Protein backbone atom coordinates (compact mmCIF):
# COMPACT_ATOMS: atom_id res chain seq x y z
CA UNK A 1 0.00 0.00 0.00
CA UNK A 2 1.51 3.26 -1.06
CA UNK A 3 1.81 6.26 1.21
CA UNK A 4 -0.67 8.18 -0.94
CA UNK A 5 -3.25 5.38 -0.63
CA UNK A 6 -2.76 5.19 3.14
CA UNK A 7 -3.18 8.94 3.45
CA UNK A 8 -6.32 9.00 1.29
CA UNK A 9 -7.87 6.09 3.19
CA UNK A 10 -7.14 7.70 6.56
CA UNK A 11 -8.57 11.01 5.33
CA UNK A 12 -11.74 9.22 4.20
CA UNK A 13 -12.01 7.45 7.55
CA UNK A 14 -11.61 10.70 9.48
CA UNK A 15 -14.11 12.48 7.22
CA UNK A 16 -16.55 9.66 7.91
CA UNK A 17 -16.05 9.94 11.65
CA UNK A 18 -16.66 13.68 11.48
CA UNK A 19 -19.84 13.22 9.44
CA UNK A 20 -21.08 10.51 11.79
CA UNK A 21 -20.44 12.70 14.84
CA UNK A 22 -22.03 15.75 13.25
CA UNK A 23 -25.05 13.73 12.21
CA UNK A 24 -25.44 12.27 15.69
CA UNK A 25 -25.08 15.69 17.32
CA UNK A 26 -27.66 17.34 15.06
CA UNK A 27 -30.05 14.42 14.77
CA UNK A 28 -29.37 14.10 11.03
CA UNK A 29 -29.59 10.34 10.45
CA UNK A 30 -28.69 10.68 6.77
CA UNK A 31 -25.42 12.46 7.57
CA UNK A 32 -24.66 9.97 10.32
CA UNK A 33 -25.21 7.06 7.94
CA UNK A 34 -23.13 8.73 5.24
CA UNK A 35 -20.29 9.01 7.74
CA UNK A 36 -20.58 5.35 8.63
CA UNK A 37 -20.54 4.46 4.93
CA UNK A 38 -17.36 6.51 4.40
CA UNK A 39 -15.69 4.62 7.23
CA UNK A 40 -16.72 1.24 5.82
CA UNK A 41 -15.46 2.24 2.38
CA UNK A 42 -12.12 3.23 3.86
CA UNK A 43 -11.88 -0.09 5.71
CA UNK A 44 -12.64 -2.09 2.58
CA UNK A 45 -9.98 -0.22 0.62
CA UNK A 46 -7.46 -0.77 3.40
CA UNK A 47 -8.23 -4.50 3.51
CA UNK A 48 -7.90 -4.81 -0.26
CA UNK A 49 -4.54 -3.04 -0.23
CA UNK A 50 -3.34 -5.30 2.59
CA UNK A 51 -4.27 -8.38 0.57
CA UNK A 52 -2.52 -6.93 -2.46
CA UNK A 53 0.63 -6.22 -0.41
CA UNK A 54 0.68 -9.77 0.99
CA UNK A 55 0.19 -11.26 -2.48
CA UNK A 56 3.12 -9.22 -3.75
CA UNK A 57 5.27 -10.42 -0.81
CA UNK A 58 4.41 -14.04 -1.56
CA UNK A 59 5.08 -13.59 -5.26
CA UNK A 60 8.46 -12.05 -4.47
CA UNK A 61 9.36 -14.97 -2.19
CA UNK A 62 8.36 -17.50 -4.82
CA UNK A 63 10.39 -15.68 -7.46
CA UNK A 64 13.34 -15.53 -5.07
CA UNK A 65 13.42 -11.75 -5.05
CA UNK A 66 13.41 -11.53 -1.27
C-alpha positions in Angstrom: 0.0 0.0 0.0 1.5 3.3 -1.1 1.8 6.3 1.2 -0.7 8.2 -0.9 -3.2 5.4 -0.6 -2.8 5.2 3.1 -3.2 8.9 3.5 -6.3 9.0 1.3 -7.9 6.1 3.2 -7.1 7.7 6.6 -8.6 11.0 5.3 -11.7 9.2 4.2 -12.0 7.5 7.6 -11.6 10.7 9.5 -14.1 12.5 7.2 -16.6 9.7 7.9 -16.1 9.9 11.7 -16.7 13.7 11.5 -19.8 13.2 9.4 -21.1 10.5 11.8 -20.4 12.7 14.8 -22.0 15.8 13.3 -25.1 13.7 12.2 -25.4 12.3 15.7 -25.1 15.7 17.3 -27.7 17.3 15.1 -30.0 14.4 14.8 -29.4 14.1 11.0 -29.6 10.3 10.5 -28.7 10.7 6.8 -25.4 12.5 7.6 -24.7 10.0 10.3 -25.2 7.1 7.9 -23.1 8.7 5.2 -20.3 9.0 7.7 -20.6 5.3 8.6 -20.5 4.5 4.9 -17.4 6.5 4.4 -15.7 4.6 7.2 -16.7 1.2 5.8 -15.5 2.2 2.4 -12.1 3.2 3.9 -11.9 -0.1 5.7 -12.6 -2.1 2.6 -10.0 -0.2 0.6 -7.5 -0.8 3.4 -8.2 -4.5 3.5 -7.9 -4.8 -0.3 -4.5 -3.0 -0.2 -3.3 -5.3 2.6 -4.3 -8.4 0.6 -2.5 -6.9 -2.5 0.6 -6.2 -0.4 0.7 -9.8 1.0 0.2 -11.3 -2.5 3.1 -9.2 -3.7 5.3 -10.4 -0.8 4.4 -14.0 -1.6 5.1 -13.6 -5.3 8.5 -12.1 -4.5 9.4 -15.0 -2.2 8.4 -17.5 -4.8 10.4 -15.7 -7.5 13.3 -15.5 -5.1 13.4 -11.7 -5.0 13.4 -11.5 -1.3 
